[in-house]
C-alpha cells in the first residue's frame, strides 16, 4: 500500500508536534499558566525561562530562518483586543469574519503562505492567557445578544497546531455551545481530530478544511494531510454532529486544473452530506510581491511562478481577471452540480466586479456577504 508522503509526518499527533519543537521560551509573565506548565512538563530540558525577548536566539543567519521560527516557541501573553476583525485587504470585499490569534505561526509549510513574510516575530508565539479570551467572548456575546458572531482561530496558524496540549479548541467549543448568536470555526489542513469527536458542541462549532488537488498538496503543501485523509476526517466530524466548511483557497491555475478540481468537489459529495456544509469559500492565488524570494529559495520545485499574474488593486500579485473569473465560475458550477444549489459559496478577498462577473451578483457589498454568512448559523 502506498502512503502519501504528507501523511508520514506522524502517527501520534501531539508526540510528533512536540518532537518538531526545538525549544520553548517562556517570558516571566507567562509563568504559572496551565499551558506554560504543560510545555514545561512535556519539553523538559527544551523548556527555557527568559527575562525578555532580547534573550531569544537570532535565526536570521540560519540556512532556513523561517523553518527555525516554526520550530521554536515563545510563550507569552496576549493583551487586548482579544477579538479582532479579519485583516482583509484594501479595495476588495471581506466577509466580516472575526479572528482570535491565540497562536501566531504555522508548523505546516505551504509555499504560498503569506505568513512567511507577514509575521514580524522572532518565532512562533503561543498566547497562554486563554481565560482572557474567554472573558472577552462572554462579554461580547452577552452584551450584544442580537448580533451574530463568526469567529475562528485559523487565520495566523492552523487551528489544530498543538491543540491537544493547549486545549484551545476544546475550551472554545464548550464556550460557544452556550450561545445561539455565535459560531466557532476551526480551520485546518490536518486530519487528526479524534480529541474533538466526543465533545458537547451543540452544533455551534464548524470544522472546516482547506482543500486543494492532490497535485498541489504534494508539490506546495509540506507537512499537511493528504486530500483523502482530510475528507475522511470531515466525514468523521459530520458523524460527530459537527457542521462543516470547506475553503478552496488558494485555487491554483495549472494545466489540468479543471479536471483535478472537479474531482475534488466530486469526492466531497461522496464523503459528506451537503446539508451539513455551512459554506464553501473560493479564493484564487494571491500574495504580496515580497513573498517571491521565499518561494524561490524555500520551494525550488514550486510551479507557482508559471502563472500569469498582475499587480492587484491592493498591491498583491494576482492572476489575470479573466483567469479568476473562469476558475470561480467553474468551481461554482461543479459545487452546484455535485453538492446542490443550497450550499452557500462565497469569494474571499475579491472585488465587487468579480462577484458580478463570476457569480452574476450585482452591487455586492461586505454587509451583504456578512449577512448571508450570518444567516447560515
Buried (B, 14 or more C-beta within 10 A) or exposed (E): EEEBEBBEBBEEBBEBBBEEBEBBBBBEEBEEBEBBBBBBEBBEEBBBBBEEEEEBBEBEEEEEBBBBBBBBBBBBEBEEEBBEEBEBBEEBBBBBBBBBBBBBBBBBBBBBBBBBBBBEBBBBBBBBBBEBBBEBBEEBBEEEEEEBBBBBBBBBBBBBBBBBBBBBBBBBBBBBBEBEBBBBBBBBBBBBBEBBBEBEBBEBBBBBBBBBBBBBBBBBBBBBBBBBBBBBBBBBBBEBBBBBBBBBBBBBBBEEBBEBBBBBBEBBBEBBEBEBBBBBBBBBBBBBEEBBEBBEEBBEEBBBEEBEBEEBEBEBBBBBBEBBBBBBBBBBEBBBEBBEEEBBBBBBBBBBEBBBBBBEBEEBEBEBBBEBBBEBB
